[in-house]
Amino acid sequence: MKVSLVVSDLSGGGAIRAFLLAQVLIQLNCDVEVVGFQFGKELYAIPPRGISVCAIPGKNYPEFLMSAKKILKKIDGDIIYAVKPKPTSFGLSLLKKLETRRHVILDIDDWELSWYGGDEWKYRPSFKQLYRDIFKKNGQLRKPDHPLYIKWMESLVNRANAVTVDTEFLKQRFGGIYLPNGKDTEMFDPTKYNPELSRQRYGLSGYRVLMFPGAPRPHKGVEDVLMALEQLNQPDLKLAIVGGSPYDDYDDKLMEQWGRWIIKLPRFPVETMPEIVAAAHVVVVPQRETMAAVAQFPLKLTDGMAMAKPILSTRVGDIPAILGGTGYLVDPDSPAQISQKIQWIFQNLTTANFQGMKARERCIEKYSIQTMTPILSDIISRISR
């Protein structure tokens, strides 16, 4: 069976979830191809080995129609798996369903409208503004994933043959079947790596390393950790940020204000990430209390859990339930609490490392690729009858 994974933007965060789903589908002996637009200059994440990726340059309307035609030709799977309820993924998948009668699964890993104000967002232009949005070269409605179109897509979620979601918030809002953000716990195995050698290799020796293994954005709370480090003022404490943000100059702003506490590491293939995370003393996931954060399952949690690291996170969304008592939680937007917890962890590092081992056990049990596989197998079997 071939599965076409359709991604709205391979230069955006949805690519990581798509690659994870591809890994699960390969476990099910499916032939998998990831197909999607690329609106940015480069792919958001380096695909794992063995995953075929077809990226078509993304454009605004009217040029988008030609790009969409190319994508539609590439969507040739027996099952179509759309990542995110966007016109550029789910919309095209529904069109292909009309043409071929192929089954469509929709995966929702974010509440897309949360980036625009959620249910409060309304599009009520004047006639003059509507004209500009449609006909001006940079008109807002020329963007294929304008929030108005996303709102329309959300109203069509029930047209999918099955829906998968990764948080309780999304399940309450859209229904569907819970499919967590798992991790390849055989690849992410701490017994295969020496933390001190990893620190030497990546320029982290001599530091007590807090690690944020992803792209910082305002709702992810990295600033709260940096404010905590400023309060502690202990030069051997560093925050290692891995990969950085491809969206804007947010990284540069962090460096400008808190550069003395930051060590920036480049993007790495997923196969290298276990060695990178091995270098951390603590993995930090300091989500803030925003609509976007509440709807998310932070992938960085399973990075730390799988590698048996002490995890410092916040009481936001599903995070407490995901950790299940195996991490350390503080209130969101609380640099003072973060600084206190950092001190406690390093003063009690043996205890914290034991908690990390329990986090790995929990990850294997509930948040591994092996746990995701039977869930997705059941979905495919049900819709294929």
C-alpha positions, 0 to 999 in steps of 0.5 A: 500500500502506498501512502501520500503524506501531503504537507502544507509547507515543508519549510514549516513546522508541520514537516516534523510531524509528517516525517514522524508519521512517515516513520510509523507508516514505514513500520507498517510496511507502507510505501511512503512519499511526502509531498508538499509545498515549500514556501521558504528558502529551505526545508524546516527539518532534514528528512530521516533516511529512507523517506522520499520527499517531493517539494514543490515551490509554493507561490501565491495566487494566481501562480499557486494554481500551477503549483497545485496542479503539480502537487495533485499529480504527485498525490498518487497513494492508495491512501492520502494523509493530509497534515494540517487542515489547510487548503495547501494540504487538506484542501488539495487532498479533498480535491484528489479524493473527489477525483479518485475516490481515495480515502483521506486521513487528516492529521491535526497537530496545531490549532491553526486559527490560534495564530490569528486569535482563535474564534475571535478572528473575523474577516470583515473587510470593506469593499475597498479592502476586499478589492485590495486583498484580491487584486493587489500583488500582495493582497492578503487573499492571494495567500493560499493559507489565509486564515479565512481559507483555514476557517473554511477547511476546519468546517470540512474536517468531517469530510475526512475518512479519519482524523488523528490528533495529538492533544486533548484540546484538539480532540475536544475541538475536532474529534478524531483519534489520539495519535501522540507525538512519538519518538524512535526510542531505539534510535533515541537510546541514552545507553548508546551515547556518552554525555561528556563526549557529546559535550566535547564534540559540540563545544559544551564542555565545562558548562551545565547545559540546559537544552532547548532542542528546537526552533524558539518562538515567543510562545515557547517561553525560551525568554523565561529561561534566559531571564532565569539565567540572568537572575541566577547569574552563574556563568557556567550555566548555558542554554543550548538552542538547537536548530534555531527559528527559520521563520524570522529574526527571533533568534537574533533578538534573543542573542542580542539581549541574552547572548552571554547565556546562549550557545547556538547549535545548527540544524542536524539530521534526526539521526544525529539528534540523540547525540546532541540531546545526550549532551544536555544536563536538563531539557527545558520546554517552558511553554507559555499559556497561549492558545497556540501552546495549549493546543500543542504536544511539544516534540521536545518533551519526547526528545528529553524523555527518550534520552532519560534527561531531567525535563523542566517544563510548564503546566500548560495544555497536555504537558503535565499529563504527558510527563505523568510526574516524571518531569519538573513543572513550574507555572508558565511565564515564571522566570523566578520559579524556573530559576529556583527549579534549575538550582534544585535540579543541579543540587539534586542531580542524582535524583533528577537523573533518576526521574529522567530514567522514569521519563524514558520508561514512560516514553517507551510505554506511551510515546514511542513509534512502536506505540503509535504503530498499532493505532495507525494500523487500526485506522488504516484497516478500518477505512480500507474495509 
